[in-house]
């Protein structure tokens, strides 16, 4: 294992969900934690919570969807750390539930900015400093749904699938710089993500798509029984401290079950399962019966 030695780590999306647990765990382990936060009030609350536990961490304003904000945050980190963070944890992410037919370009672009382009941009910005220091670590947090595309959540799966591909390429490209890159694919954990996905479904539901009702029930049931996010925080720490971190970590019972299941079974079988779970029918609905039980008369024209 590699001791923290007070090394600096920038964590995005640090004020809630996985991010909050990650930064508090790393601060307790002696890391110089820089918490990236878009909301100043939440950033101050996080610092106060850490202080209440006898921990110290610093914050930097960071909106991963904004190019200028990313650049300014990395520049500030460079001033705070004499050259830039030793490690980057790309944790920030948003959901986007709803069928492909109902998610417009604005919502799709927003998801890709936060879940894909933002992490890629930050990797690009921190790599020169890591190379100058002789090495570093990058941890990208994807999702098990990146490998198990799920109907009624196609854009989220697409963004996470793309982030996984980008991470695997970056791992090879950055090796000669001494930068080790790992991917974490969590299953379902107790974070605000599922409740925000339920809000997405409620906002988009126009009554035309039959998948909304069953998917809402599914997300609600999962949200009530998922475990806390501590296993993901422990895995992030492993990525930073292991001498040879693994390229990929699958975390959570659902992800460890569904990913091999989806990989091995024929698509026709997994499609059938998804139809069943989401309530989406496999065949078109029958046409309505004729008026009065008889075929409607055909009006002839000259």
N, C-alpha and C positions, 0 to 999 in steps of 0.2 A: 504494500500500500504506500501511497504518497501522502505525507503529512501536509496539512494545509499551509503551514509555515506563514500564516498571515497573507497568503496569496489572494489577489483580488478576483472577484467573480461578479459579472453583471448578469442579473436575472430580470427578464422582461415579464410584464404582467404580474408584478410582485405583490399587489395589494389584496388579492383574493384567490380563492380556489387553490390549485397546486402551488402557485407562486408564493403565497403567504407562508404556507407550510415549508416550502423549500428554503426561503430566505431565513426563516427563524431557525431551522435545523442547521443550516450552514454557518450562521452566526454563532450558534452554540458550539459548533465544532472548531471555531477559531478562524474562519475565513473572513477576509475583508469584503463584506457583502455590500454591493451597490444595487439597490432595488430600483428598477425602472418602473415608473408609475406615470400614468396619464393624468390622474386626478390628484391635485395638490393636497386636498383635505384628507383623502385616503392615505396618501404618503405620510402625512404628519401623524395620523392615527397609527400607522404601522410602526413608525419610529417610537412612538409612545408605548405601544404594546411591547416592543423589544426592550425598551428601557425598563419597563415594569418587570421583565424577566431577568434583568441584569445583563442584557445583551446590547451590543452597539452595532448599528448598521447605518449606512448612508443612502440617500436617495438621489435620483436624477430624474428630471422631467423627461418622459419618453412616450411618444405616440408612435408605435411601430408602423402605422399606416401613413405617416408623414415623412417624406424624405428629409426635409430640413430638420425636423425634430430628431430623427435618427442620427444625422450627422452632428448636430450640436451636442447630443447626449454622449456620443462616442468621444468627441473632442473634450467635453467636460470630464469624462472618465479618464482620459489621458492625462489631464492636469491633476486629477485626484490621485492617480496611481503612478505618476512619473513614466508615462509611456503607453498606458492602456491596460485593460484587464487581462489577467492570465487566462481567464475562462469566461465563456459566454453560455448562458442557458436561455435558449429561445423557448419561452413558455407561453407567452401571450397568444391567445386565440379566442375566436368567437364561434358560436354555432350558426347554422342557417338551415333550419328545418323547413320542409315543404317540398312538394313535387317539382320536378324540373319545369313543368308547364306553368307553374305559378310563381316561380322566383324570377324577378326581373333582373335586368342588367345592373342596375344600381346596387341591389343587394348582393349579387354575385361578385361584382368588382370589390365591394367592401370586404367580403370574406377573403378574397384572394389577396387583397392588400395586407390584411392583418395576419392571415394564416400561412401565406406563402411568400409574397414579395417582401414583406417586412423582415421576416427571419433571414431571407437571402441577402437583403441589403445590409443587415447588421453583420452577417458573416463576412461580407465583402469589406466592410469598414474596419472590423477588428483584426483581420488577418495580417495587415502590415505590421501592426504593433506586436502581435504574437510572434511573427517571424523575426522581428528585431530582438525580441527577448530570447529567441532560441526555442520557442515552443509554446504550447498552450492546449486548451481543451475547448471543444464546442459540443454542446448537448442540445439536440433539437427534439422537442416533445411533439410527436405526431399523435396517432391514435390507432387502436385496433381496427377502427372503421376505415382506415386508409387501406387496409388489406381485405376488409370485408365490406364492400360497397353496399350501403343500405338504402332501400327505397324510402322516399319521403325525407331523405337527408343526403341527396346526391351531391350537392355542392360541398357539404362538409367533408364527405368521403373523398371527393375529387381533390380538394385542397390539401388534405392530409396525405393522400396518395402521392401527390406531386412533391410535397415536402419530404416524404420518405425517399423518393427517387433523387431529389436534389442532394439529400444528406449522403446517400451512398456514393454519388459522384464526388462530392466535396471531400469525403474521407480519403479517396484515392488521390485527388488533386492536391490536398494539403499535407500529405504525409511527408514530403520532402522538406517541409517547413518546420517539422517537429510538432505539428498540431494534430492531435487525435480527435476524431469526430465520432460521436455516438448518437444513435437514434433510440428514443424510448417510445414504445407503443402501449399506452395504458388502455385498459378496459374502462368499465363504468365505475366512477368513484363519486363520493359526495362533494360536489362542487356546484356553483351556480349554473353550470353549463346546461344541465337538463331542464331546469326551470326556465332558462332563457329560450331553449328550444321549444318548450311548451307555449311560450309567448309568441314565438314565430308561427306556430301552427294556428293559434287562435287568431293572429293578425291576418294570415293569408286565407283562412278557410272561407271559401265562398259557397260551400255546400255542393259543388259540382264533383269534387274528387272523393270517391268512397274510402280512400285510405286515411283520411283525417281522424275519424272516430277511433279506429283501432290503434292507430299510432299514438294518439293522445293517451289512450288507456295504457299502452305499453310503456311510454315514457314516464307516466305517473307512477306506475307500479315499480319500475326500475329505480326511480328517484327515492322511493320510500325504503328501499332495502339495500342500497349500495353502501360499501364500507367507506371509511374516511380516507383522505388522500395521502396518508403517511407513507405507504409503500412506494409511491412515486417519488417522494422526497428522499427516501433512503436510496432509491436507485440512482437519482441524480448525484448524490454524494458518492456512490460507488463509481460512477462514470468519472468523477473528478479525482478520486483517490487511488483507483486501481492502476497499477503500473502498466497493464495492458488491458484497457477497457474493451469490452466486447463491442462489435459494430452495432448490435441491436439488442435491446432488452424488451421483452414482452411482459407487462405487469398487470396482474389481476386475473381472477379465475375466468371471467367471461372471455377475455382476449385470448388466454391460453387454450381455451376450449374452441372458440369460434374460428380462429385463424387456421389451425390445422384442418378443422372440419370443412371449412370453405375451400381450402386448397386441394383436398383429396377428392371430395365428392364432385360428380359431374354438375355442370351449371344447371342442367334441367332439374336436378334434385334440389339444389340450393334455391333456384327460382321458385319452385313449388313451396318450399319452406317460407320464403319471404312473402309470397302471396298469402299464405295462411296467417302469418303473424301480423302483417300490415293490414289485412282485410281488403287488399286490392284483388278484384276478381281476375280470373285467368282468361275468361272469354267475354265477348260483348254481351250486354244485357239484351234479353229478347225484346222485340219491338212491342209497343203497346197494342192491346187488342183492338180490333176495329170498333168503331162507334156503333153501339146498339147490337154488337155481336155480328154485324155483317160488314162486308167490305164497303168502304166509303165509295159513293158513286163517282165516276170519272166524268168531269165536265168536258164535253167535246167543243172544239172551236173550229171555225171554218178555216 
